[in-house]
Amino acid sequence: MQLNLKHEIIHNENKANVYCDTAYQCIIHAFGSIDLWNYRLHAPSAEMQKDKTVMLGGNFMNKEITPPTWYYHTYNYFLNVTILPWMEVAYTCTLFKAEALGLKPYGYSGFTNQDRYFSIRLRALKEGQFWRYMPAVVFGTSDPFTSSGGGSIGSTEGNGYYSRFYAAATKHISIGKEEIGVHFSYLYNKRKEYKLNGIAAGISYNPTFAPELRMIAEYDSKDFALGATYLLLKHLHIQVELQKMKYFTGGLCFQFRLK
């Protein structure tokens, strides 16, 4: 079944059920994810959690932070697991409104559907592994495959809204008693409505006087953004972002480690 969106056609059977499951990424991983503790707003970094770390969370997402298909504010929810010291996987759902999917004539309204996708990050190098100044290096992708239209990797339209591939590098630099993280990445996708093909960069900072606080400034190859997260009780991250330096997005993320 094909449903008419405001901007494009969605092959609904491949990405969502008509009824939305429970709703809600410390993503954002992506441009659609907030993971402020691991640096990420939209621009990837090469930082990774310790292995066996599990993160569950959700965000309010301003329409300025999502691909153009979402011409309204929405929400996402996610599960992120660092399976091995060098591998991290995530599953993210972003909510659709029934009106945007053309379901209002059938009696549906509000958030009744969701886009779903997987992400994976693989660490190729640890920071300082072979050389004192060696940065950490990670290769990753989000929403890489869709079965829509017979199946494709790196779709150009339709499903695969959050599709992207990237390489990221991170190096931490000491300045007196303080330390900042410097992050560079290259992002690419083939999407017609949200093309990515450029360099992204950012800086993260955990002040020694407030180690539970992390602040981030970044350029995600399209826009500038500011963000911050605060860790409560060793497990709960409260996170906020200002996309384009003014549009609010925020959420919660609960983190724990498997033994």
Backbone bond lengths (Angstrom), bond angles and torsions (degrees), N, CA, C in turn:
res aa  C-N    CA-C-N  psi(-1)  N-CA   C-N-CA  omega(-1)  CA-C   N-CA-C  phi
1 M - - - 1.461 - - 1.511 109.51 -
2 Q 1.314 117.71 136.82 1.446 122.48 176.59 1.512 109.17 -111.58
3 L 1.324 115.04 135.25 1.460 120.68 -178.55 1.513 109.01 -117.51
4 N 1.316 117.97 137.30 1.451 121.95 -178.41 1.507 110.82 -81.64
5 L 1.324 116.28 119.97 1.458 122.37 172.11 1.521 108.46 -92.17
6 K 1.318 115.29 173.34 1.463 118.73 177.57 1.524 110.15 -65.82
7 H 1.352 116.69 -35.92 1.456 119.49 -173.85 1.522 113.37 -108.29
8 E 1.349 119.08 -23.83 1.443 118.57 -173.78 1.516 110.09 -163.99
9 I 1.338 116.16 178.11 1.452 122.04 179.82 1.518 109.59 -94.36
10 I 1.335 115.64 134.88 1.460 121.11 177.44 1.510 108.20 -111.77
11 H 1.316 117.28 134.98 1.451 120.75 171.75 1.517 107.00 -89.31
12 N 1.314 116.04 91.46 1.454 122.55 -167.03 1.513 114.08 -61.49
13 E 1.355 117.96 -35.54 1.445 118.81 -172.58 1.517 112.29 -67.38
14 N 1.316 117.94 -17.77 1.453 119.91 -175.77 1.510 113.52 -88.84
15 K 1.321 117.99 -19.88 1.445 118.82 -171.69 1.508 113.99 -121.77
16 A 1.295 121.05 -16.13 1.448 118.72 -171.21 1.513 111.67 -159.25
17 N 1.313 113.88 160.24 1.452 121.04 170.12 1.521 107.67 -95.71
18 V 1.334 117.35 155.32 1.464 119.57 178.78 1.517 109.52 -60.50
19 Y 1.329 116.48 -37.34 1.459 119.26 176.45 1.516 108.46 -94.72
20 C 1.322 115.37 129.89 1.453 120.38 179.49 1.516 109.70 -74.08
21 D 1.350 115.62 139.79 1.447 119.12 172.51 1.524 107.15 -72.28
22 T 1.327 115.84 -172.52 1.450 118.03 176.01 1.511 108.46 -56.96
23 A 1.315 117.38 149.50 1.431 117.53 -171.90 1.510 114.95 -95.49
24 Y 1.507 117.69 134.84 1.474 126.07 137.74 1.479 117.41 145.73
25 Q 5.142 136.68 168.21 1.398 133.48 163.56 1.455 105.59 -128.41
26 C 1.810 128.78 133.61 1.401 126.09 -178.12 1.403 97.28 -67.65
27 I 1.823 103.76 20.18 1.174 135.73 164.78 0.984 91.18 -81.49
28 I 1.551 80.29 111.45 1.362 74.04 102.15 1.419 92.05 -121.89
29 H 1.341 155.59 114.21 1.496 157.24 -167.87 1.367 101.76 -116.04
30 A 0.896 92.75 98.34 1.229 93.93 -173.59 1.304 109.89 118.03
31 F 1.654 116.82 176.53 1.429 109.63 169.75 1.496 102.99 -83.27
32 G 1.092 130.11 92.85 1.414 132.26 -171.93 1.460 107.08 149.87
33 S 1.327 116.99 5.00 1.405 120.71 -177.78 1.477 108.93 -132.32
34 I 1.369 119.69 148.26 1.458 119.55 168.56 1.512 107.03 -123.29
35 D 1.307 118.27 119.58 1.454 122.08 172.21 1.508 105.94 -131.68
36 L 1.314 115.25 78.67 1.456 119.75 -171.14 1.520 112.74 -73.26
37 W 1.321 117.87 -26.87 1.459 118.08 -179.44 1.517 110.72 -71.52
38 N 1.333 117.50 -33.37 1.457 121.87 174.40 1.518 110.08 -94.53
39 Y 1.273 116.62 24.01 1.447 128.22 176.32 1.521 113.77 82.20
40 R 1.287 121.84 -31.26 1.445 121.76 -162.08 1.531 113.89 -68.21
41 L 1.298 116.64 127.11 1.459 122.81 160.08 1.529 104.05 -101.89
42 H 1.319 116.72 -81.59 1.457 121.25 171.46 1.518 110.23 -118.59
43 A 1.327 116.69 -37.09 1.458 120.66 179.64 1.524 109.12 -74.29
44 P 1.330 118.24 125.74 1.470 120.06 -178.49 1.521 112.39 -67.83
45 S 1.314 115.35 158.55 1.458 121.52 171.66 1.514 107.73 -129.24
46 A 1.333 116.92 175.23 1.462 121.65 177.30 1.529 111.20 -102.13
47 E 1.336 117.58 11.18 1.457 120.13 175.76 1.527 109.67 -76.76
48 M 1.331 116.07 143.52 1.462 120.73 177.69 1.516 109.42 -137.50
49 Q 1.318 115.64 152.03 1.454 120.70 175.17 1.526 109.87 -73.00
50 K 1.318 116.90 166.97 1.452 120.91 172.73 1.519 109.00 -64.89
51 D 1.342 115.94 151.31 1.454 118.58 -179.42 1.526 110.42 -61.84
52 K 1.332 114.31 150.18 1.466 124.46 -177.21 1.532 112.94 73.30
53 T 1.337 117.05 15.15 1.461 120.50 174.95 1.530 109.81 -82.93
54 V 1.315 115.83 133.28 1.464 122.14 178.83 1.523 108.67 -118.23
55 M 1.331 117.00 134.39 1.454 122.04 179.53 1.526 108.93 -130.77
56 L 1.337 115.95 127.44 1.460 122.05 176.95 1.517 107.64 -125.13
57 G 1.316 116.61 135.66 1.460 117.12 -178.50 1.501 113.54 -169.40
58 G 1.328 114.88 -175.27 1.448 121.32 179.78 1.512 110.23 -158.26
59 N 1.320 115.45 158.37 1.463 121.42 -176.78 1.518 111.77 -138.03
60 F 1.324 116.46 145.85 1.451 121.80 159.78 1.518 106.02 -80.02
61 M 1.327 117.02 129.70 1.461 120.50 -175.61 1.523 110.58 -118.86
62 N 1.316 115.31 112.91 1.455 120.90 175.03 1.532 108.94 -62.09
63 K 1.315 117.21 145.39 1.464 120.43 -178.90 1.527 112.47 -60.84
64 E 1.337 117.54 -18.60 1.462 120.89 178.60 1.526 112.07 -74.44
65 I 1.332 116.83 -12.22 1.461 120.59 -175.56 1.523 112.11 -99.97
66 T 1.337 117.06 -13.25 1.457 121.81 -174.28 1.531 111.65 -103.99
67 P 1.337 117.74 165.00 1.470 120.22 172.81 1.523 110.94 -60.04
68 P 1.333 117.91 161.22 1.470 121.24 -173.51 1.523 115.34 -60.02
69 T 1.340 118.21 -20.76 1.470 120.19 177.56 1.518 111.37 -55.60
70 W 1.341 116.74 -36.60 1.464 121.08 176.43 1.529 108.43 -88.11
71 Y 1.321 116.10 92.49 1.461 120.88 178.68 1.530 110.25 -90.25
72 Y 1.340 115.99 14.95 1.464 123.24 -179.50 1.532 107.97 -139.59
73 H 1.337 116.51 159.90 1.461 120.42 175.81 1.527 109.35 -65.59
74 T 1.326 116.72 146.39 1.452 119.88 -178.11 1.527 110.25 -145.27
75 Y 1.322 116.47 -169.14 1.463 123.41 179.67 1.525 108.75 -136.83
76 N 1.336 116.29 154.47 1.451 119.45 169.80 1.519 109.92 -134.31
77 Y 1.318 116.24 163.34 1.466 121.74 172.95 1.513 108.18 -141.86
78 F 1.334 117.65 156.58 1.452 119.58 -169.33 1.522 112.47 -156.83
79 L 1.312 114.01 160.64 1.464 124.34 171.05 1.516 106.85 -128.90
80 N 1.334 116.24 128.03 1.464 122.52 -178.47 1.526 108.57 -128.48
81 V 1.338 117.67 125.96 1.461 121.51 -177.83 1.523 109.85 -130.53
82 T 1.329 117.12 127.49 1.459 122.00 172.42 1.530 106.34 -89.95
83 I 1.314 116.22 94.42 1.460 122.08 -172.61 1.520 111.64 -68.55
84 L 1.334 115.89 -43.91 1.458 123.85 179.62 1.525 108.18 -130.42
85 P 1.337 118.74 164.64 1.470 119.50 179.99 1.526 113.48 -57.05
86 W 1.341 116.70 -20.44 1.467 121.14 -176.14 1.537 112.91 -117.48
87 M 1.327 118.00 9.09 1.474 120.37 -177.97 1.520 111.27 -138.49
88 E 1.326 115.42 130.25 1.459 122.53 177.62 1.523 109.07 -130.84
89 V 1.312 117.13 132.52 1.468 121.13 178.62 1.521 108.78 -125.19
90 A 1.324 116.25 153.16 1.467 120.94 -179.29 1.516 109.62 -146.29
91 Y 1.330 114.75 153.22 1.460 122.87 176.17 1.522 106.46 -129.84
92 T 1.323 116.66 124.13 1.464 121.63 -172.51 1.523 110.94 -128.50
93 C 1.324 116.59 138.47 1.469 123.08 175.89 1.526 108.96 -122.59
94 T 1.319 116.19 132.98 1.462 122.72 177.84 1.535 108.20 -120.77
95 L 1.318 116.84 131.22 1.460 120.86 -170.73 1.526 113.52 -80.99
96 F 1.333 114.51 139.90 1.464 123.44 172.94 1.521 109.27 -104.10
97 K 1.337 116.82 149.67 1.457 121.59 170.12 1.530 109.32 -90.95
98 A 1.319 114.80 143.18 1.457 120.20 -179.53 1.526 111.26 -58.68
99 E 1.325 116.49 -38.64 1.460 120.29 -178.38 1.525 111.05 -61.35
100 A 1.342 117.84 -35.89 1.458 121.58 -179.57 1.520 111.72 -71.34
101 L 1.328 116.85 -23.92 1.458 121.49 -179.31 1.527 112.96 -95.56
102 G 1.329 116.68 4.63 1.448 120.28 179.59 1.512 113.88 74.20
103 L 1.354 117.37 24.36 1.459 121.09 -176.77 1.529 113.85 -96.17
104 K 1.322 117.12 -3.74 1.465 119.29 -178.52 1.530 112.56 -59.04
105 P 1.341 120.47 -41.10 1.471 119.75 178.54 1.525 113.68 -61.15
106 Y 1.344 116.26 -18.10 1.460 120.29 -179.69 1.532 112.21 -95.18
107 G 1.323 116.61 9.01 1.447 120.91 175.36 1.511 115.39 92.74
108 Y 1.330 118.48 7.29 1.457 121.22 179.06 1.530 110.22 -96.58
109 S 1.326 115.78 150.03 1.462 120.49 177.22 1.518 108.92 -153.38
110 G 1.327 115.90 161.02 1.459 120.10 179.70 1.522 111.89 70.75
111 F 1.331 116.18 -158.64 1.459 121.68 -177.90 1.528 109.41 -79.64
112 T 1.327 116.64 107.56 1.461 121.03 -176.87 1.523 112.61 -128.96
113 N 1.296 118.62 7.42 1.456 121.83 -175.21 1.522 109.03 -152.84
114 Q 1.333 117.62 168.05 1.461 120.24 -179.08 1.516 111.57 -153.51
115 D 1.319 115.30 147.36 1.456 122.79 170.74 1.522 107.30 -92.51
116 R 1.336 116.96 137.92 1.465 120.69 -177.82 1.519 110.11 -126.31
117 Y 1.332 116.74 141.46 1.466 119.10 176.25 1.525 111.43 -155.95
118 F 1.329 114.58 157.52 1.456 122.66 176.11 1.528 110.07 -103.34
119 S 1.336 115.33 154.44 1.463 122.28 173.54 1.524 108.58 -133.69
120 I 1.323 116.60 152.75 1.456 120.87 175.28 1.520 109.12 -144.39
121 R 1.332 115.43 141.57 1.463 122.32 177.27 1.530 107.88 -129.36
122 L 1.343 116.56 133.86 1.457 122.71 -179.91 1.522 109.30 -124.16
123 R 1.323 116.74 123.72 1.468 120.10 -179.95 1.519 109.71 -86.91
124 A 1.323 115.73 122.40 1.463 121.55 179.13 1.526 111.97 -89.88
125 L 1.340 116.52 -34.35 1.464 121.61 -178.68 1.516 110.23 -139.65
126 K 1.327 116.38 138.76 1.456 121.23 171.52 1.527 108.93 -86.52
127 E 1.302 115.39 152.12 1.463 119.47 178.91 1.527 109.82 -62.24
128 G 1.352 116.79 128.41 1.464 121.85 179.96 1.517 114.65 73.10
129 Q 1.344 118.24 17.63 1.466 121.03 -172.29 1.525 113.13 -64.44
130 F 1.321 118.56 -48.44 1.460 121.39 -178.05 1.525 112.89 -113.06
131 W 1.309 114.78 -10.95 1.461 119.65 -172.61 1.510 107.48 -155.37
132 R 1.281 116.25 143.58 1.462 121.48 -175.71 1.522 112.29 -53.42
133 Y 1.318 116.02 -37.53 1.468 120.12 -175.70 1.534 112.87 -98.88
134 M 1.306 116.93 11.95 1.466 120.56 -179.20 1.529 111.13 -68.13
135 P 1.327 118.48 124.82 1.471 119.74 175.66 1.525 110.53 -79.43
136 A 1.309 116.06 158.79 1.451 120.24 169.39 1.532 107.88 -71.90
137 V 1.338 116.45 145.22 1.465 121.32 -179.09 1.524 108.99 -131.36
138 V 1.329 116.33 131.10 1.463 123.05 -179.81 1.526 109.50 -131.18
139 F 1.327 115.64 140.77 1.460 121.97 170.99 1.521 107.83 -112.78
140 G 1.326 116.64 138.10 1.458 118.14 -176.27 1.514 113.47 -153.10
141 T 1.318 113.72 169.65 1.463 120.74 175.97 1.520 108.93 -153.51
142 S 1.310 116.48 153.55 1.457 122.41 171.24 1.516 108.28 -132.86
143 D 1.326 115.63 144.61 1.459 121.95 178.87 1.533 111.66 48.56
144 P 1.348 118.08 50.03 1.469 119.24 -172.41 1.521 114.99 -76.56
145 F 1.352 117.67 -23.34 1.463 120.28 -172.87 1.521 110.98 -131.82
146 T 1.320 116.49 141.60 1.459 121.62 171.65 1.518 109.17 -134.22
147 S 1.321 116.16 140.77 1.468 120.95 176.78 1.519 111.86 -84.75
148 S 1.345 117.29 -3.82 1.458 122.17 178.71 1.524 110.74 -61.63
149 G 1.326 116.42 138.25 1.460 120.39 177.36 1.513 113.79 67.71
150 G 1.339 117.02 28.38 1.457 120.23 179.29 1.509 114.24 94.10
151 G 1.344 116.85 -3.63 1.461 120.93 177.31 1.515 112.52 97.29
152 S 1.334 115.88 133.81 1.466 120.27 178.30 1.523 110.01 -160.11
153 I 1.327 115.70 152.53 1.463 123.02 173.53 1.519 107.72 -101.95
154 G 1.320 116.10 129.64 1.456 119.35 -178.52 1.516 111.82 65.99
155 S 1.336 116.76 59.40 1.462 121.70 -175.65 1.526 111.89 -61.58
156 T 1.320 115.90 153.48 1.466 121.00 179.11 1.523 112.21 -96.20
157 E 1.355 116.81 -26.10 1.452 121.08 179.67 1.517 109.51 -157.60
158 G 1.353 116.82 177.78 1.454 120.04 -175.19 1.511 110.27 71.89
159 N 1.328 116.60 -141.70 1.460 120.58 178.76 1.528 110.74 -64.54
160 G 1.327 115.30 165.14 1.462 119.86 -175.78 1.512 111.85 93.04
161 Y 1.327 116.08 33.71 1.468 121.05 -175.51 1.523 113.41 -57.72
162 Y 1.344 116.34 -36.04 1.467 120.11 -175.68 1.523 112.33 -99.56
163 S 1.316 116.28 20.08 1.458 120.81 -178.87 1.526 111.63 -61.81
164 R 1.325 115.38 130.98 1.462 120.84 173.30 1.516 109.05 -167.18
165 F 1.335 115.39 154.01 1.450 124.18 176.41 1.525 106.97 -129.00
166 Y 1.333 116.94 144.47 1.458 117.64 -176.07 1.520 112.51 -156.61
167 A 1.341 113.53 160.39 1.457 123.30 168.29 1.516 106.34 -124.05
168 A 1.332 116.96 135.16 1.471 120.89 -175.91 1.527 110.72 -132.70
169 A 1.320 115.82 147.65 1.465 122.30 176.93 1.523 109.01 -132.94
170 T 1.341 116.26 141.87 1.462 122.16 -179.44 1.516 110.06 -136.27
171 K 1.329 115.36 137.11 1.461 121.59 175.01 1.516 108.70 -137.67
172 H 1.343 116.89 134.04 1.460 122.30 177.53 1.524 109.91 -98.12
173 I 1.318 115.44 135.16 1.467 121.80 -175.22 1.516 108.99 -123.48
174 S 1.321 116.45 129.83 1.466 121.83 178.43 1.510 110.19 -86.56
175 I 1.329 115.12 133.93 1.459 122.13 175.50 1.517 106.59 -129.46
176 G 1.337 116.76 97.14 1.460 120.53 -172.53 1.518 109.32 63.54
177 K 1.322 117.43 -127.03 1.461 121.82 178.11 1.523 112.74 -86.64
178 E 1.327 115.32 -7.86 1.462 119.85 -177.38 1.531 111.00 -97.13
179 E 1.338 115.27 165.35 1.460 121.23 178.78 1.517 109.27 -142.51
180 I 1.317 115.24 135.95 1.462 120.23 175.94 1.532 109.41 -118.75
181 G 1.309 116.22 151.61 1.457 121.46 173.76 1.510 109.60 -103.65
182 V 1.328 116.49 131.91 1.460 122.02 178.27 1.529 107.54 -111.87
183 H 1.324 117.02 128.41 1.454 122.08 -170.82 1.528 110.50 -128.78
184 F 1.324 116.36 130.26 1.461 122.15 175.55 1.523 108.25 -129.55
185 S 1.321 116.24 144.79 1.459 119.96 177.88 1.521 109.87 -152.82
186 Y 1.327 113.49 161.13 1.456 120.40 173.20 1.521 107.02 -122.10
187 L 1.342 117.28 127.01 1.459 122.68 -176.74 1.520 110.28 -115.50
188 Y 1.348 114.44 145.53 1.461 118.64 -179.87 1.530 110.06 -148.44
189 N 1.302 117.21 139.62 1.458 122.85 164.61 1.526 108.75 -152.47
190 K 1.333 116.16 176.66 1.467 121.06 -178.38 1.524 112.18 -114.46
191 R 1.336 116.75 15.16 1.460 120.25 -176.13 1.533 111.16 -65.02
192 K 1.323 115.57 137.47 1.458 119.45 179.24 1.524 111.67 -76.74
193 E 1.366 116.26 -35.48 1.466 119.15 -175.16 1.526 112.70 -89.87
194 Y 1.337 117.78 -14.22 1.466 119.75 179.22 1.524 108.35 -149.16
195 K 1.316 115.52 72.68 1.459 121.51 -175.78 1.523 111.27 -72.13
196 L 1.329 115.65 132.24 1.460 121.55 173.82 1.522 108.60 -120.15
197 N 1.305 117.09 128.33 1.458 121.74 176.84 1.525 107.41 -166.60
198 G 1.338 115.83 73.22 1.451 117.72 -175.23 1.510 113.82 -172.71
199 I 1.295 115.06 179.95 1.464 123.32 -177.46 1.523 110.12 -92.53
200 A 1.325 115.80 138.56 1.460 122.30 174.37 1.528 108.08 -122.01
201 A 1.331 116.24 155.12 1.459 120.17 -177.79 1.518 110.39 -154.00
202 G 1.328 115.88 156.92 1.449 119.04 178.53 1.513 112.44 -164.55
203 I 1.331 114.69 169.36 1.466 122.86 177.71 1.517 107.98 -131.59
204 S 1.332 116.85 134.96 1.465 121.13 176.05 1.526 109.05 -122.57
205 Y 1.322 115.46 152.17 1.472 120.01 -174.40 1.513 109.72 -148.39
206 N 1.342 115.68 126.16 1.465 122.75 171.68 1.522 107.89 -111.97
207 P 1.317 119.23 104.62 1.471 120.49 -177.45 1.526 111.18 -66.15
208 T 1.318 116.91 142.08 1.471 120.89 179.56 1.519 111.68 -66.99
209 F 1.330 117.39 -26.22 1.467 120.04 -178.97 1.530 111.59 -80.39
210 A 1.350 116.81 -12.06 1.469 120.84 178.09 1.527 107.53 -147.62
211 P 1.331 118.17 72.63 1.469 121.10 -174.10 1.529 114.57 -63.35
212 E 1.324 117.72 -18.11 1.469 120.20 177.90 1.533 112.15 -78.03
213 L 1.343 116.36 -10.75 1.455 121.57 -178.06 1.524 110.54 -97.42
214 R 1.310 117.04 135.93 1.462 121.77 172.08 1.517 108.32 -129.41
215 M 1.349 115.84 133.79 1.461 122.78 178.83 1.519 109.37 -120.13
216 I 1.327 115.10 145.36 1.461 121.08 -175.18 1.518 109.93 -138.29
217 A 1.350 115.71 139.71 1.462 122.25 168.12 1.518 106.35 -129.48
218 E 1.333 116.66 136.88 1.458 117.93 -176.09 1.518 112.59 -150.99
219 Y 1.342 113.38 161.92 1.460 122.92 167.37 1.520 105.65 -122.53
220 D 1.336 118.21 120.06 1.464 121.57 -170.69 1.527 113.76 -97.03
221 S 1.318 117.31 19.99 1.465 127.95 -177.80 1.524 111.89 87.67
222 K 1.350 116.49 -8.01 1.463 120.89 175.94 1.529 112.55 -130.22
223 D 1.351 116.28 -44.38 1.459 121.50 -173.28 1.525 110.73 -136.50
224 F 1.329 115.24 162.88 1.458 121.77 172.44 1.517 109.13 -96.58
225 A 1.340 116.24 150.68 1.459 120.33 -179.56 1.521 109.74 -150.94
226 L 1.331 115.22 154.05 1.464 123.34 173.43 1.523 107.92 -122.47
227 G 1.339 115.86 146.23 1.454 118.59 178.68 1.514 111.69 -152.33
228 A 1.323 115.49 163.92 1.461 121.36 177.66 1.521 109.04 -154.82
229 T 1.325 115.92 151.15 1.455 121.20 174.32 1.520 109.15 -139.65
230 Y 1.319 115.22 150.46 1.464 120.26 178.95 1.525 107.81 -130.91
231 L 1.328 116.19 131.10 1.458 122.29 -177.76 1.521 109.88 -94.83
232 L 1.329 115.80 120.18 1.456 122.04 178.60 1.526 110.76 -107.15
233 L 1.325 116.35 134.28 1.461 122.51 172.98 1.530 112.67 54.92
234 K 1.342 116.49 29.62 1.464 124.31 175.05 1.524 114.49 69.01
235 H 1.325 117.95 0.35 1.466 119.18 -174.69 1.523 115.00 -135.06
236 L 1.315 118.89 -27.82 1.459 121.00 -172.36 1.529 111.40 -107.25
237 H 1.348 115.80 118.98 1.461 121.52 176.47 1.531 109.50 -95.73
238 I 1.324 115.79 128.13 1.466 121.74 170.61 1.518 106.25 -104.78
239 Q 1.321 117.37 122.94 1.461 119.18 -170.91 1.519 112.26 -132.29
240 V 1.331 115.38 144.51 1.459 122.10 179.98 1.522 109.02 -137.96
241 E 1.307 115.19 153.78 1.461 121.18 177.21 1.517 109.70 -144.73
242 L 1.326 116.85 147.72 1.451 123.42 171.98 1.524 107.44 -118.05
243 Q 1.337 116.48 97.50 1.455 121.01 177.84 1.517 108.91 -72.30
244 K 1.327 116.43 139.45 1.469 122.29 -175.01 1.528 110.09 55.89
245 M 1.339 116.07 24.64 1.459 124.59 176.42 1.530 113.63 69.90
246 K 1.358 117.99 10.37 1.460 117.45 -178.02 1.522 115.26 -150.27
247 Y 1.329 120.33 -18.70 1.463 121.50 -175.58 1.524 110.31 -96.38
248 F 1.328 116.19 119.23 1.458 121.84 -172.16 1.524 112.75 -77.57
249 T 1.335 115.38 134.48 1.462 124.50 167.51 1.519 106.30 -137.12
250 G 1.322 117.68 143.96 1.461 119.44 -179.00 1.509 111.77 -161.31
251 G 1.348 114.80 166.27 1.451 118.50 179.34 1.508 113.03 -175.11
252 L 1.331 114.60 -170.83 1.456 123.10 -179.40 1.517 109.19 -127.16
253 C 1.333 115.82 149.28 1.462 120.95 178.10 1.526 108.39 -143.51
254 F 1.335 116.23 126.05 1.456 121.57 177.87 1.523 109.13 -102.03
255 Q 1.330 116.03 129.55 1.469 121.61 -173.47 1.530 110.32 -123.97
256 F 1.344 115.51 138.24 1.467 120.39 173.67 1.523 108.54 -153.38
257 R 1.324 116.94 166.94 1.463 122.42 179.78 1.516 110.63 -116.23
258 L 1.339 114.51 137.03 1.454 120.69 174.93 1.524 108.65 -80.06
259 K 1.319 117.23 144.32 1.474 120.21 178.90 1.518 110.37 -90.89
